[in-house]
Amino acid sequence: MRIVVASEPGSSAEANQDGVVVRGDTVAVLDGATARTDTGCRHGVAWFVQRLSEALARYSDLNAAEALAAAIGDTAKRHCGTCDLTLPGTPSAAVGVVQMRGGALHYLLLGDITLVVQSIDHLQVHTDDRVTATARAERDAADAIPGGTREKAQALLRMKRAELTSRNVVGGFWIAAADPSVVTHAVIGEIPLAKVQSAALLSDGAARITDLMNLYDWPGFFGALRLGGPADLIRQIRAAEDSDPHGIRWPRNKIHDDATIALVEC
């Protein structure tokens, strides 16, 4: 098994809020949720993602759901007594995990991480896109405003507040925060390992090359990924973002987003 990873912050002036775990037969990508509202926490999203990644690595001998639940519980304990973990905006992250064991590729997706699997006979794409079904009116309104403006920032704040009303509640979307029980709502599956040739986990800042910018379809993306590697794909994303500095061609919340790709070749 060969694993190649690339991760790059959206801005050199800000910490990368994505994370990667590679431990034994476990590979994970984490994508911290941008805090546009009060988090009630003194630490911040990058801190949360780093601690959750470290804890997930420690529990990687467990299955993905058990490992993530234990990691969420451990990370919650590392907050200070002054952190209010009950606030809807408490630091959180989308998580995607793959484990190659027991003759199968097992996967878990919680939040908008994308898994692309090239098997012997076809390409599979899995994602947990429940978050995109929330705050639809607010998302559309924000998309209609050019990036870098005060109006855009205000629209994104309204979108975030609407989105948070659906976070980790029935009928909404689920994401790793302070409650380990959210793992029961994850998208979980397995694929016979004998059929798997390669697999890739992408944060949404990387998946935008296909699902937003349409620079590739998924087979084309995977071919380019295997040819040039994760770092080259992220370079292509940055070039496309730079060509649309106000988000007119491709309306988006962030002109440059943290981007992470983990490629596993079996």
C-alpha positions, 0 to 999 in steps of 0.5 A: 500500500502506497499513501501520498498526501498533500495539504495546503492552507487557503491563505499563508496568513492563516493556519491550515484547518484541515488535518490528515491521519496516516497510521497503520491501515488507517487514513483520515482527512479532517476539515475544520468548520469555519467559525463565523460566529461565537464558538464559546471556545478559547482555542479555535478550529485549527487547535481542535482539528490538530487535537482530534487528528492526534486522538484519532491516530491513537485509536486507529486500532479500533474500527472507524466509528469507535475510533472517531467516537473515542477521539471526539470524547478525548478532545472534548476533555482537552478543552478548558473549563471556560470553553462552552461546548454546548454552543452550536458554533463550538469548534467542529470538523468534517471527518473521512476515514478509510481502513484496509482490514479484514479483506475490505476497504471500510469507510466512514464519512461524517460531514462533507469529505469526499471519498473516490474509489477506483475499483477493478470495474468502475469508479465510486464516489461517496460523500456526506452532502447533508450540510449542503441541503441546509440554509439553502436560501441563505447560501443562494443569497451569499453566492449572488454576492462577489467575494471580498465585499462587506456584503458578502461577509454579512451574507455568509454570517447569515448563512452560518447562523442558519446552518448552525440551527441544523447542525447535529440535529435530526433532519440536519447534518452531522459533524464531529464536535463535542458529542461522540454519539454523532458517529451513529449518523455517519455514512459507513460502508465497505468495499471488497479489498480485492476489487480496490485499486486506489482510493482518495479522500478529499476535503471540500476545498480539494473536491471543488476542482470537480464538483464546483469548477468542473475542471474534471469529471471524477474519472478524469480527476482520478486519472490526473491524481494518479498521474501528477499526485495530490500536490499537482491537483492542489496547484491546479485548484489554486490557479483556478481560484486565482483566475476568479478572484471575486468568485464570479465564475465559481460562486463560493464561500471562500475564494481560497479554501484549505485543500487536502488530498490523501491518495491510497494505492493498493 
